[in-house]
Amino acid sequence: MLKNYATGFAVCVAAFAAAEKRDYAEISSFRQPFQQSFFAAAGAPTSLRQPSG
């Protein structure tokens, strides 16, 4: 019985991790164009990186 529980738990954890990965990819694909258009409209740079040089 414990082995079945452990297997079921591992399957649930793997499914949760896969769902989180899909959600992150979906949010990232939405956020990037939104961020670019929002900051472009505000006249701010779209990158937080410091200029090199």
C-alpha positions as CSV (number, residue, x, y, z in Angstrom):
1,M,0.0,0.0,0.0
2,L,2.8,2.4,0.8
3,K,4.5,1.7,-2.5
4,N,1.3,2.6,-4.4
5,Y,1.0,5.8,-2.4
6,A,4.6,6.7,-3.1
7,T,4.1,6.0,-6.8
8,G,0.9,8.0,-6.9
9,F,2.6,10.9,-5.1
10,A,5.5,10.9,-7.6
11,V,3.1,11.0,-10.5
12,C,1.2,13.9,-8.9
13,V,4.4,15.8,-8.3
14,A,5.5,15.2,-11.9
15,A,2.1,16.4,-13.2
16,F,2.2,19.5,-11.0
17,A,5.7,20.3,-12.2
18,A,4.7,19.9,-15.9
19,A,1.6,22.1,-15.3
20,E,3.7,24.8,-13.7
21,K,6.2,24.7,-16.6
22,R,3.3,25.1,-19.1
23,D,1.8,28.0,-17.1
24,Y,5.2,29.7,-16.9
25,A,5.7,29.4,-20.7
26,E,2.2,30.7,-21.3
27,I,2.6,33.7,-19.0
28,S,6.1,34.5,-20.4
29,S,4.8,34.4,-24.0
30,F,2.1,36.9,-22.9
31,R,4.2,39.0,-20.7
32,Q,7.0,39.7,-23.2
33,P,5.0,41.5,-25.9
34,F,2.9,43.2,-23.2
35,Q,6.0,44.5,-21.4
36,Q,7.6,45.7,-24.7
37,S,4.4,47.6,-25.8
38,F,3.8,49.0,-22.3
39,F,7.3,50.4,-21.7
40,A,7.6,51.6,-25.3
41,A,4.4,53.6,-24.8
42,A,5.8,55.0,-21.6
43,G,9.1,55.9,-23.3
44,A,11.1,53.8,-20.9
45,P,13.8,51.2,-21.9
46,T,12.4,47.7,-22.2
47,S,15.5,46.0,-20.7
48,L,16.7,46.2,-17.2
49,R,20.3,45.4,-18.2
50,Q,23.0,48.0,-17.7
51,P,24.6,49.3,-20.9
52,S,28.0,47.8,-21.4
53,G,31.0,50.0,-22.0
